[in-house]
Amino acid sequence: MKLLIDVGNTRLKWAALEAGRLGARGAVTHRGAAPAEWLAPLDAAAGRPDAILVANVAGPAVAHSIGEWALERHGLRPRFLKASARAGGVTNAYEHPDALGVDRWLGLVGAWRRVGSPLVCIAAGTAFTVDAVDGSGRHLGGLIAPGYQLMIETLLKRTSDIAPGLARGPAAADGLFGRNTAAAVELGALHALAALAARAVEAAAGRCGAAPRVFLGGGDAARLAPHLGRPAEIAPDLVLEGLAVMAGED
């Protein structure tokens, strides 16, 4: 059994890979928590892996904690993946391939393994990312913007009058428009991200000559999906699926 770990900016997810299939899985919030707190559920669920593969975008301190845990608990040194020029049938568009976030890269690899046709991956997490792949598996590039919560937090921190308005009552909307500050802020963030995603999908369709399959993941995926104005497949585990592809290519 191989243990696959996807460490995002806020949450850590894991899955067991046995006979090429993702099995038992789980998730925990690591942001703002001590390592012992978020390693405990992983320790309870890890079983006896013969290899540990990790996609980490949460920085070196989290990587160190996982490395120490894996060595002490399982006598293993985890393999921390990075984006490469090519993997799993996908060719990286970046001039310096390893500069592409490993979560974005593995999400593309996982999505390509699913469909093998033009696609767009949207990750609505702490950061909001969009990446497109054409019908030959060529990554067209991507976009990065602040995520939904980060947009709102920035507004509250960098303005003086929005926070008091937010505190005056729950969101009340009339279609697209907010009828109070809470709704105006929430809908502003949602529609900004939805418009960015829609424009990216439209551009990808023009480049590919066909409508791409759209995959949507991240903690705010369900919140964003109704506002996209187009079908999207909720796919929360594409990074883990990409890790599974990479494990099979070892």
C-alpha positions, 0 to 999 in steps of 0.5 A: 500500500502507498500513502498519498498526501495532498497538503494544501494551504489550509487542509491536508488530505490523504488516501491509500493506494492499493492495486492502483485504486484509491481506497480509504481517505480522509482530511484534516485542517492544518492551518493554525494548528500544531503539527501534533493535532493534524498528524494524529488523524493521519497517524491513525489512518495511515496503516502500513505503507511501503511508500509515501508520496506527498504534494505540498504547497504549505511550505517547508515547516509542514514538509519537515513535520511530515518528513519527521512523522513518516520516518519515526512512524514508518521508517520511510522518507516521503517523496515530495513531488514537484511539477516536471516538464511532462508526466502522465501524458501532460506537457507543462507549459511553464518555461521553468516547469518546477515553478508550476504549483505541484497541486495544479500540476497533479490536478491536471495529471489526474484530470487528464487520466480521467478524460484524455481530452480538452479540459479546464481545472479550477481549484477554488481554495485559499488561492483560486487557480485555473489551468487548461489542457488541449486535446494533445495533453499540452498545458496551455497555462493558467491563472491565479487569483485570491480565493473567495475567503482571501478576497473578503479578508483583504476587503475587511483588512484594507478598508474602514467601512465594510466590516461594520456594514458586514456586522449589521445583518446576514446576507440579503440579495436580489438576484445578482445584487446584494441588498446589504453589505454582507451580500454585496461582498459575498456576491462580489467575490463569487461573481468575480471568480466565476467570471474569471473561470468563464472567460478562461473556459471560453478561451480554452474552447477557442484554442482547442476547437472544442468545449473543454471538460470543466473540473472544479475542486477546492474548499469553495467548489460547492459555493462557486458551482452555481455561479459558473453558468456552465456545467462543471464536475465537482472533483475534490480529489484530483491531486490525489488522483494525480499522485496515484498516476505518479505512483504508478509511473515509479 
